[in-house]
Amino acid sequence: MLTELRVRDLAVIADVTLKLRPGLNVLTGETGAGKSMLVDALALLLGERASADIVRPGAPRAIVEAAFDLRSSSAASAAPAASAAAQELGIDLEDDQLVVRRDINAEGRNRAWANGSPATVGALATLGQLLVDLHGQHEAQSLLKPAEQRDILDAFGDAQPEREAVTRAYAQAAELRDQERQLARKLDEIKRRADYLRHVVQEIAAA
């Protein structure tokens, strides 16, 4: 689980550290207090694209840092995959603790670390996808999209093998249609060539 989040010089946030406990944590505050910026900060640690304009005016860089405890019960399902991913990325997980950090300077350049060692933003994204799920307030609107509806239906029906079979069949059908169009174009070209040659033969015969 996410146990601590520190944000410094990010947009309107000067310096804030959140200590999080197991279970439900609620952040409240008036509009403009910076609640959404905390979510944006977490997204940066998950590989979100960053630019220089997110750095607080007058600050040399923005810093976002988070600590995860893979031993907690809330992280039990994700811990094995996260540990395996960290090992594959060459990141040492001491006592099942993971601390990730990302700096964005005033020129827009990025640096990232995982447990004190330099890391790529892609590595943070790989780990973050296993440890964090972010949901926006308008995310439910995606349910109006036919593609999302099909994904949910396929997942509910455990129809992944059938879905893959349909995908392969569709790709094969598309390839065959493309071949048919190519053959039709070649046939038209042959007919035009034959008409031209017949005309040439007639001209020669009449000479």
Buried (B, 14 or more C-beta within 10 A) or exposed (E): BBBBBBBBBBBEBEEBEBEBEEEEEEEEEEEEEBEBBBEBBBBBBBBBEBEEEBBBEEBEBBBBBBBBBBEBEEBEEBBEEBBEBBEEBEBEBEEBEBBBBBBBBBEEEBBBBBBEEEBBBEBBBBBBBBBBEEEEEEEEEEEEEEEEEEEEEBEEEEBEEEBEEEEEEEEEEEEEEEEEEEEEEEEEEEEEEEEEEEEEEEEEEEE
